[in-house]
Structure formats: C-alpha cells, structure tokens
Amino acid sequence: MSLFNRFLLVGAFAIFSSFSFAQSAFVSDSVYTYLHTGPSAKFRIIGSINAGSTITIIEQSEDKKYTKVTDDKGREGWIMSEFVSTQDSLKHRYDALEAQLNSQLTSNDDLSRESNTVKEKVQSLQQQIDSLTGELAKAKTDVTTAQNQLQGEDEQIKIQWFTRGGILVLVSFFIGVVTCSLASRKKKRTSW
C-alpha cells in the first residue's frame, strides 16, 4: 500500500469519525508527524511524534484538519487529524499478538510433551494388555487341557471301579457257588 493511499485512508477515517475529546488515541503507523503550537502548518514546530505513540486528544480545530493532543512525553500541541487514530497502533497490536503467539506456542509445546507422555503410557499399557492376553490364552489352553485330562481320568476311574466291581461280583459268585457245592457234597457224604 503506497504512502499516499495510507494518508488517504487515515484522512478518510479521521473525517468520518467523530472524536470525543480527552480520549486516548494513537499516531497512525508508518508515519511520524510534527507537533505544532497551533492548528495549522504555519505555526511553529515544537517536536515530532513517532508512529504508534500514545496521545490524548484535547480538542479539534473548527475545520477538523488539526487535533490538539498531549503526547506520551507530556508535550501539548497540534497535529494533522489524518494522523490520529482511536485504534491501537499496529506495533502495539503486533507486540500483543506476538506475546499471545509465544504463550500459545509454549502451551502447544507443553501439550505436545504431555501428548507424547500419554502416547508412551498407552503403548506401555497396550504391551501389557498384549502380554496379559497371551498369558490368558495360554491359561485357557492349560485349563482346557486339564479338563480334558480330568475327564479322561474320570472315565478311566469309572471303568476301573466297574471292572473291579465286576471282578468282585464274579469272585463272590464263584465263592458262593463253591461254598454251596461244598456244603451240598458234605451233606451227601454225611447222609450215608
């Protein structure tokens, strides 16, 4: 943006805005202006005010081309109204935004570190979960194997008991038959 366009923009702003007097304002950015003893360039120059300097508006000239101000050094004089802005200067806004940006960057760095720490914890917990899942699967396999073995052994025990019971019944039957046949033979011998 050319210097002429800037002056034109600042001038239009100054013309169309109404100032309430004794308010804080700023000298527009990218310029410096002379401080005069009266409301015209014909009056003596008592100093200059740099762009972005804070000023206090005291009054405006009748033609509204000049504004009486007090600068940040305490000097009182007149400057062209087109160089007066009620908005904070770009330098002040830039400094504030830069401080805010630095604060956000610091906050982002902190969040990034915290995020990395959380990611590491999540990875560690995932490894523990994977390890425990493997152990659980092995334990389930061991339980299934033990149950199958117990079921097989239970069947074997039942078969052994059945076999032993059958043998006992047979042995008892033979003992009973032998005892009965011996007893009946003894009776036959004694009956003679």
Secondary structure as GFF3:
##gff-version 3
##sequence-region A 1 192
A	DSSP	alpha_helix	3	16	.	.	.	ID=ss1
A	DSSP	beta_strand	24	27	.	.	.	ID=ss2
A	DSSP	beta_strand	32	36	.	.	.	ID=ss3
A	DSSP	beta_strand	45	50	.	.	.	ID=ss4
A	DSSP	beta_strand	54	60	.	.	.	ID=ss5
A	DSSP	beta_strand	66	70	.	.	.	ID=ss6
A	DSSP	beta_strand	76	80	.	.	.	ID=ss7
A	DSSP	three_ten_helix	81	83	.	.	.	ID=ss8
A	DSSP	beta_strand	84	85	.	.	.	ID=ss9
A	DSSP	alpha_helix	90	190	.	.	.	ID=ss10
###
